[in-house]
């Protein structure tokens, strides 16, 4: 049997184990834990073999030597592969990882866009967000560096530098997770990239703050938000409409924004699901909306749950959809419910800006667009617990005239275009 290492006995937390020490082909000293040792101390304090049959998972001296030689052989083969592989930089590995998560894992386009942003080079023009220039923190540290030269100490010092910046602990953990995922892609393919250990995995995560109280709008606040948008109070008064046609188009867009805010708050749909909602997915007779697709980073994709779902239409949301369905253009089964002047998808960034200005005009506290769906979740929760302010209560609190308007509009559409609503119901 070939013996080219030293077998050492260690004791830690009351357990005894064998440890192997040797020098590899590069001259670097390597230490590996071999396994739990079947040993005990005698009266003089020296180690001696324990009596009886070996327990599962324990090793005597002979089996420990065999396991040590296996570890040495495995390590030497990895060193040989590493020396034979060309040096791979972090940039090349990051590009390979992005290709893998896009085409193999099939992540959402919005998530892929975020990954590309965080892995961008320092000189990219796309690094600008708003009036602040976000640094390419990952590539500024690891860009151009060979992956086999990255150490745990380097990653730890980089994370400590991020702690000193004006970013949250959650953002620091996000950066750490991306670096960890990129290096894990290589560690799972040692024959290709020449590394077998993910050094970033050994770094600790930052403790994030405990979640606060969930904030959302009450039905009365949603109604105030919609009134501000419908009245055009969120528009810049220094830029008035120059023609009657532009005034009419602004009025249509403002009315659609108000309907969008109400539908978001009373159905719980996400922004991408609302932007990709088609009329064939709206059933007025069953008072439901089927969510089967989402608009993400300019691409039609599946919803976040990756499966279709059907949600009920509360009276305020149904009345707003019925009002939109009565418009002259873009009311066919395959048309978008919420669309631009040309029938295209709305711009999500512009929609967020309009929401913020409508909140200011209505005197409401600023919340994210995503927080509108929390209003629906809260109302459903109250209804399940028998609260009078549940979904049914919210319907009456919104507008007592909503239901007659919804019913009259639905009957007019059914009489004017027979079969349209029927196609939606069957679909």
VEXDREN-2710 file (C-alpha; in Angstrom, 1 decimal):
% VEXDREN-2710
k/r/px/py/pz
1/UNK/0.0/0.0/0.0
2/UNK/1.4/3.4/-1.0
3/UNK/1.7/5.7/2.0
4/UNK/2.6/9.3/1.3
5/UNK/0.9/11.3/4.1
6/UNK/0.8/11.6/7.8
7/UNK/-2.2/10.4/9.9
8/UNK/-2.8/12.6/12.9
9/UNK/-5.2/12.0/15.8
10/UNK/-7.4/15.0/16.8
11/UNK/-9.9/15.6/19.5
12/UNK/-12.7/18.2/19.4
13/UNK/-15.9/18.6/21.4
14/UNK/-15.4/15.2/23.0
15/UNK/-15.0/13.4/19.7
16/UNK/-11.8/11.8/18.4
17/UNK/-11.1/11.7/14.6
18/UNK/-8.3/11.1/12.2
19/UNK/-6.8/13.9/10.1
20/UNK/-4.6/13.5/7.0
21/UNK/-1.7/15.9/6.2
22/UNK/0.4/15.9/3.1
23/UNK/1.9/18.1/0.4
24/UNK/0.5/18.0/-3.1
25/UNK/2.4/18.3/-6.4
26/UNK/2.5/22.1/-6.1
27/UNK/4.2/21.9/-2.7
28/UNK/1.2/23.2/-0.8
29/UNK/0.3/21.5/2.5
30/UNK/-3.2/20.0/2.5
31/UNK/-5.2/18.9/5.5
32/UNK/-8.4/16.7/5.3
33/UNK/-10.5/15.2/8.0
34/UNK/-10.6/11.4/7.4
35/UNK/-13.2/10.3/9.9
36/UNK/-14.1/9.4/13.4
37/UNK/-11.5/7.3/15.2
38/UNK/-12.3/4.1/17.1
39/UNK/-9.9/5.0/19.9
40/UNK/-9.9/5.7/23.6
41/UNK/-7.4/6.8/26.2
42/UNK/-5.7/4.3/28.6
43/UNK/-4.7/5.0/32.2
44/UNK/-1.6/6.9/31.1
45/UNK/-3.6/9.1/28.7
46/UNK/-2.3/7.6/25.5
47/UNK/-4.6/6.6/22.7
48/UNK/-5.4/2.9/22.2
49/UNK/-7.9/1.0/20.0
50/UNK/-11.3/0.6/21.6
51/UNK/-12.7/-2.9/22.3
52/UNK/-15.5/-4.5/20.3
53/UNK/-16.8/-4.2/16.8
54/UNK/-16.4/-0.9/14.9
55/UNK/-19.5/1.4/15.0
56/UNK/-20.9/2.6/11.7
57/UNK/-18.9/5.7/10.5
58/UNK/-15.9/4.9/12.7
59/UNK/-12.4/4.0/11.5
60/UNK/-9.6/2.0/12.9
61/UNK/-6.0/2.8/11.9
62/UNK/-5.9/0.5/8.9
63/UNK/-9.2/1.7/7.4
64/UNK/-8.1/5.3/8.1
65/UNK/-4.9/4.8/6.1
66/UNK/-7.0/3.4/3.2
67/UNK/-9.3/6.4/3.3
68/UNK/-6.4/8.9/3.6
69/UNK/-4.8/7.4/0.4
70/UNK/-8.2/7.7/-1.4
71/UNK/-8.4/11.4/-0.4
72/UNK/-4.8/12.0/-1.6
73/UNK/-5.4/10.3/-4.9
74/UNK/-8.6/12.3/-5.4
75/UNK/-6.9/15.6/-4.6
76/UNK/-3.9/14.8/-6.8
77/UNK/-6.2/14.1/-9.8
78/UNK/-7.9/17.5/-9.2
79/UNK/-4.5/19.2/-9.1
80/UNK/-3.5/17.5/-12.3
81/UNK/-6.8/18.6/-14.0
82/UNK/-6.3/22.1/-12.7
83/UNK/-2.8/22.4/-14.0
84/UNK/-4.0/21.1/-17.4
85/UNK/-6.9/23.5/-17.6
86/UNK/-6.3/27.0/-19.0
87/UNK/-6.7/29.8/-16.5
88/UNK/-10.4/30.8/-16.4
89/UNK/-11.1/34.4/-15.3
90/UNK/-14.1/35.4/-13.2
91/UNK/-15.5/37.3/-16.2
92/UNK/-15.6/34.2/-18.3
93/UNK/-17.1/32.1/-15.6
94/UNK/-19.8/34.8/-14.9
95/UNK/-20.7/34.7/-18.6
96/UNK/-21.0/30.9/-18.6
97/UNK/-23.1/31.1/-15.4
98/UNK/-25.5/33.7/-17.0
99/UNK/-25.9/31.5/-20.0
100/UNK/-26.7/28.5/-17.8
101/UNK/-29.3/30.2/-15.7
102/UNK/-30.9/31.7/-18.8
103/UNK/-31.1/28.6/-21.0
104/UNK/-30.9/25.7/-18.6
105/UNK/-32.6/27.0/-15.4
106/UNK/-35.0/29.2/-17.3
107/UNK/-35.1/32.1/-14.8
108/UNK/-37.4/35.0/-15.3
109/UNK/-36.2/37.8/-17.7
110/UNK/-36.5/40.4/-15.0
111/UNK/-34.2/38.3/-12.7
112/UNK/-31.8/37.8/-15.5
113/UNK/-31.7/41.5/-16.2
114/UNK/-30.9/42.1/-12.6
115/UNK/-28.1/39.6/-12.6
116/UNK/-26.6/41.2/-15.7
117/UNK/-26.8/44.6/-14.1
118/UNK/-25.0/43.4/-11.0
119/UNK/-22.3/41.6/-13.0
120/UNK/-21.7/44.4/-15.4
121/UNK/-18.2/45.9/-16.0
122/UNK/-17.2/49.2/-14.4
123/UNK/-17.2/51.0/-17.7
124/UNK/-20.7/50.0/-18.9
125/UNK/-23.0/52.9/-19.6
126/UNK/-25.9/50.9/-18.3
127/UNK/-24.5/51.3/-14.7
128/UNK/-26.5/54.6/-14.3
129/UNK/-29.7/54.5/-12.3
130/UNK/-31.5/57.7/-11.8
131/UNK/-29.0/60.4/-10.8
132/UNK/-26.7/58.1/-8.9
133/UNK/-24.0/56.0/-10.6
134/UNK/-24.1/52.5/-9.2
135/UNK/-20.7/50.9/-9.1
136/UNK/-20.0/47.5/-10.6
137/UNK/-19.1/46.2/-7.2
138/UNK/-18.6/42.5/-8.2
139/UNK/-16.5/43.0/-11.3
140/UNK/-14.5/45.9/-9.7
141/UNK/-13.2/43.3/-7.2
142/UNK/-13.0/40.0/-9.2
143/UNK/-13.1/41.1/-12.8
144/UNK/-10.1/39.7/-14.8
145/UNK/-8.9/37.6/-11.9
146/UNK/-8.3/33.8/-12.3
147/UNK/-10.9/31.9/-10.4
148/UNK/-8.4/29.6/-8.8
149/UNK/-6.7/32.6/-7.2
150/UNK/-9.8/33.8/-5.4
151/UNK/-9.7/33.0/-1.7
152/UNK/-12.2/33.0/1.2
153/UNK/-10.2/35.8/2.8
154/UNK/-10.5/38.0/-0.3
155/UNK/-14.3/37.4/-0.4
156/UNK/-14.7/38.2/3.3
157/UNK/-12.7/41.4/3.0
158/UNK/-14.8/42.4/0.0
159/UNK/-18.0/41.8/1.9
160/UNK/-16.6/43.9/4.9
161/UNK/-16.0/46.7/2.4
162/UNK/-19.6/46.5/1.3
163/UNK/-20.8/46.7/4.9
164/UNK/-19.2/50.1/5.1
165/UNK/-21.1/51.4/2.0
166/UNK/-24.6/52.9/2.2
167/UNK/-26.4/49.7/1.2
168/UNK/-28.7/47.4/3.2
169/UNK/-27.6/44.0/4.6
170/UNK/-30.1/42.4/2.2
171/UNK/-28.2/43.9/-0.7
172/UNK/-24.9/42.7/0.7
173/UNK/-26.3/39.2/0.9
174/UNK/-27.5/39.5/-2.7
175/UNK/-24.0/40.3/-3.9
176/UNK/-22.6/37.5/-1.8
177/UNK/-25.2/35.0/-3.2
178/UNK/-24.4/36.0/-6.8
179/UNK/-20.6/35.5/-6.3
180/UNK/-21.4/32.2/-4.5
181/UNK/-23.6/31.0/-7.3
182/UNK/-21.0/31.9/-10.0
183/UNK/-18.2/30.0/-8.2
184/UNK/-20.5/27.1/-7.4
185/UNK/-21.1/26.7/-11.2
186/UNK/-17.3/26.1/-11.5
187/UNK/-17.0/23.9/-8.4
188/UNK/-19.5/21.5/-9.8
189/UNK/-17.5/21.1/-12.9
190/UNK/-13.9/20.7/-11.7
191/UNK/-12.7/18.9/-14.9
192/UNK/-13.7/22.0/-16.9
193/UNK/-12.7/24.9/-14.6
194/UNK/-10.1/23.4/-12.4
195/UNK/-11.5/24.2/-8.9
196/UNK/-13.4/21.9/-6.6
197/UNK/-14.2/24.2/-3.7
198/UNK/-16.5/27.2/-3.6
199/UNK/-14.6/29.6/-1.4
200/UNK/-17.5/32.0/-1.2
201/UNK/-19.7/29.5/0.5
202/UNK/-17.5/29.6/3.6
203/UNK/-18.2/33.3/4.2
204/UNK/-21.1/34.2/6.6
205/UNK/-24.3/35.8/5.6
206/UNK/-25.3/39.1/7.1
207/UNK/-28.2/39.2/9.5
208/UNK/-31.1/41.1/7.9
209/UNK/-33.5/43.3/9.9
210/UNK/-36.7/41.6/11.1
211/UNK/-39.6/42.3/8.7
212/UNK/-41.8/45.3/9.7
213/UNK/-45.5/45.6/9.8
214/UNK/-47.0/45.2/6.3
215/UNK/-48.3/48.5/5.0
216/UNK/-51.1/48.8/2.5
217/UNK/-54.0/51.0/1.4
218/UNK/-57.5/50.7/2.8
219/UNK/-60.4/50.7/0.3
220/UNK/-61.1/54.4/0.9
221/UNK/-57.4/55.2/0.2
222/UNK/-57.5/53.2/-3.0
223/UNK/-60.6/55.2/-4.0
224/UNK/-58.8/58.5/-3.3
225/UNK/-55.8/57.3/-5.3
226/UNK/-58.1/56.5/-8.3
227/UNK/-59.9/59.8/-8.1
228/UNK/-56.6/61.7/-8.2
229/UNK/-55.4/59.7/-11.2
230/UNK/-58.8/60.1/-13.0
231/UNK/-58.8/63.8/-12.5
232/UNK/-55.3/64.1/-13.9
233/UNK/-54.0/65.6/-10.7
234/UNK/-50.8/63.7/-11.2
235/UNK/-49.9/65.5/-14.4
236/UNK/-47.5/68.5/-14.7
237/UNK/-49.7/71.7/-14.8
238/UNK/-46.9/73.5/-16.7
239/UNK/-47.4/71.2/-19.7
240/UNK/-51.1/71.5/-20.8
241/UNK/-52.6/69.7/-23.7
242/UNK/-52.2/71.6/-27.0
243/UNK/-55.2/70.2/-28.8
244/UNK/-58.5/68.6/-28.2
245/UNK/-57.3/65.3/-29.4
246/UNK/-54.4/65.3/-27.0
247/UNK/-56.8/66.3/-24.2
248/UNK/-59.1/63.4/-25.0
249/UNK/-56.1/61.0/-25.1
250/UNK/-54.9/62.2/-21.7
251/UNK/-58.4/61.8/-20.3
252/UNK/-58.5/58.2/-21.6
253/UNK/-55.0/57.4/-20.2
254/UNK/-55.9/58.9/-16.8
255/UNK/-59.1/56.9/-16.6
256/UNK/-57.1/53.8/-17.5
257/UNK/-54.6/54.5/-14.8
258/UNK/-57.3/54.9/-12.2
259/UNK/-58.8/51.6/-13.3
260/UNK/-55.4/49.9/-13.2
261/UNK/-54.8/51.0/-9.6
262/UNK/-58.3/49.8/-8.5
263/UNK/-57.9/46.4/-10.3
264/UNK/-54.5/45.9/-8.8
265/UNK/-55.8/46.6/-5.3
266/UNK/-59.0/44.5/-5.5
267/UNK/-57.6/41.4/-7.4
268/UNK/-54.0/41.1/-6.0
269/UNK/-52.5/40.8/-9.5
270/UNK/-48.8/41.8/-9.9
271/UNK/-47.8/44.6/-12.3
272/UNK/-46.4/42.2/-14.9
273/UNK/-49.7/40.2/-14.8
274/UNK/-51.8/43.3/-15.2
275/UNK/-49.7/44.5/-18.1
276/UNK/-50.1/41.2/-19.9
277/UNK/-53.8/40.7/-19.1
278/UNK/-55.9/40.1/-22.2
279/UNK/-59.7/40.5/-22.5
280/UNK/-60.2/36.8/-23.2
281/UNK/-58.9/36.2/-19.7
282/UNK/-61.7/38.3/-18.2
283/UNK/-65.0/36.6/-17.5
284/UNK/-67.8/39.1/-16.6
285/UNK/-70.4/36.5/-16.1
286/UNK/-68.3/34.4/-13.7
287/UNK/-66.8/37.6/-12.2
288/UNK/-63.3/36.1/-12.5
289/UNK/-59.9/36.9/-14.0
290/UNK/-57.6/34.1/-15.2
291/UNK/-53.9/34.9/-14.8
292/UNK/-52.0/32.9/-17.4
293/UNK/-49.0/35.1/-18.4
294/UNK/-46.9/38.0/-17.2
295/UNK/-44.9/40.8/-18.9
296/UNK/-41.3/40.7/-17.6
297/UNK/-38.5/42.8/-18.9
298/UNK/-40.1/43.2/-22.3
299/UNK/-40.9/39.5/-22.7
300/UNK/-44.1/37.5/-22.2
301/UNK/-43.5/34.8/-19.6
302/UNK/-45.3/32.6/-17.1
303/UNK/-46.6/34.0/-13.8
304/UNK/-44.4/33.9/-10.7
305/UNK/-46.0/30.6/-9.5
306/UNK/-45.4/29.2/-13.0
307/UNK/-49.0/28.0/-13.3
308/UNK/-52.2/29.8/-14.2
309/UNK/-54.6/30.8/-11.5
310/UNK/-58.1/32.3/-11.4
311/UNK/-59.0/35.2/-9.0
312/UNK/-62.4/36.6/-8.2
313/UNK/-63.5/40.0/-9.4
314/UNK/-64.7/42.3/-6.6
315/UNK/-67.4/44.8/-7.6
316/UNK/-65.1/47.8/-7.8
317/UNK/-62.6/46.0/-10.1
318/UNK/-65.4/44.5/-12.2
319/UNK/-67.0/47.9/-12.7
320/UNK/-63.7/49.4/-13.8
321/UNK/-63.0/46.6/-16.3
322/UNK/-66.6/46.9/-17.6
323/UNK/-66.0/50.6/-18.2
324/UNK/-62.7/49.9/-20.1
325/UNK/-64.4/47.2/-22.1
326/UNK/-66.8/49.7/-23.5
327/UNK/-64.1/51.7/-25.2
328/UNK/-64.0/51.9/-29.0
329/UNK/-60.6/50.4/-29.7
330/UNK/-58.6/47.5/-28.3
331/UNK/-61.5/45.6/-26.8
332/UNK/-61.1/42.4/-28.8
333/UNK/-60.4/39.0/-27.1
334/UNK/-56.7/39.2/-27.9
335/UNK/-56.2/42.9/-27.0
336/UNK/-54.5/44.1/-23.8
337/UNK/-56.8/45.3/-21.1
338/UNK/-54.3/48.0/-20.1
339/UNK/-52.5/49.3/-23.1
340/UNK/-50.9/52.4/-24.7
341/UNK/-52.3/54.6/-27.4
342/UNK/-51.2/52.1/-30.0
343/UNK/-52.4/49.1/-28.1
344/UNK/-48.9/48.1/-26.9
345/UNK/-47.7/47.2/-23.4
346/UNK/-47.5/50.1/-20.9
347/UNK/-44.0/51.1/-19.7
348/UNK/-43.6/49.8/-16.1
349/UNK/-41.2/52.6/-15.1
350/UNK/-43.5/55.3/-16.3
351/UNK/-46.4/53.6/-14.5
352/UNK/-44.5/53.7/-11.2
353/UNK/-43.8/57.4/-11.7
354/UNK/-47.5/58.1/-12.3
355/UNK/-48.4/56.1/-9.2
356/UNK/-46.0/58.2/-7.1
357/UNK/-47.4/61.5/-8.4
358/UNK/-51.0/60.3/-7.9
359/UNK/-50.1/59.4/-4.3
360/UNK/-48.7/62.9/-3.7
361/UNK/-51.8/64.5/-5.3
362/UNK/-54.1/62.4/-3.1
363/UNK/-52.1/63.1/0.0
364/UNK/-51.3/59.4/0.6
365/UNK/-48.1/57.9/2.0
366/UNK/-45.9/56.6/-0.7
367/UNK/-46.1/52.8/-1.2
368/UNK/-44.8/50.6/-4.0
369/UNK/-47.0/49.4/-6.8
370/UNK/-46.5/45.8/-5.4
371/UNK/-48.0/46.9/-2.1
372/UNK/-51.4/47.5/-3.9
373/UNK/-51.9/43.7/-4.0
374/UNK/-51.4/43.6/-0.2
375/UNK/-54.7/45.5/0.1
376/UNK/-56.5/42.5/-1.6
377/UNK/-54.7/40.0/0.6
378/UNK/-55.7/41.9/3.7
379/UNK/-59.4/42.1/2.6
380/UNK/-59.5/38.4/1.9
381/UNK/-57.9/37.7/5.3
382/UNK/-60.5/39.8/7.0
383/UNK/-63.3/38.1/5.1
384/UNK/-62.1/34.7/6.1
385/UNK/-62.2/35.7/9.7
386/UNK/-65.7/37.0/9.5
387/UNK/-64.8/40.7/9.6
388/UNK/-67.4/43.0/8.1
389/UNK/-64.7/45.0/6.4
390/UNK/-63.7/42.0/4.2
391/UNK/-64.0/41.9/0.5
392/UNK/-67.8/42.2/0.6
393/UNK/-67.6/45.2/2.8
394/UNK/-65.0/46.8/0.6
395/UNK/-67.3/46.5/-2.4
396/UNK/-69.9/48.7/-0.7
397/UNK/-67.3/51.1/0.8
398/UNK/-65.9/51.8/-2.7
399/UNK/-69.0/53.0/-4.5
400/UNK/-72.6/52.0/-4.2
401/UNK/-73.1/52.9/-7.8
402/UNK/-70.4/50.5/-9.1
403/UNK/-72.6/47.4/-9.4
404/UNK/-75.4/49.0/-11.5
405/UNK/-72.8/50.6/-13.8
406/UNK/-71.1/47.2/-14.2
407/UNK/-74.3/45.4/-14.9
408/UNK/-75.6/48.0/-17.4
409/UNK/-72.3/48.1/-19.3
410/UNK/-72.1/44.3/-19.5
411/UNK/-75.7/44.1/-20.9
412/UNK/-75.0/46.8/-23.4
413/UNK/-71.8/45.0/-24.6
414/UNK/-73.7/41.7/-24.8
415/UNK/-76.4/43.3/-26.9
416/UNK/-74.1/45.2/-29.2
417/UNK/-71.5/42.4/-29.8
418/UNK/-73.1/39.1/-29.1
419/UNK/-70.6/36.3/-28.6
420/UNK/-67.7/38.5/-27.3
421/UNK/-68.4/37.9/-23.7
422/UNK/-69.3/34.3/-24.4
423/UNK/-65.9/33.7/-26.0
424/UNK/-64.3/35.2/-22.9
425/UNK/-66.3/32.9/-20.6
426/UNK/-65.5/29.8/-22.7
427/UNK/-61.8/30.8/-22.8
END
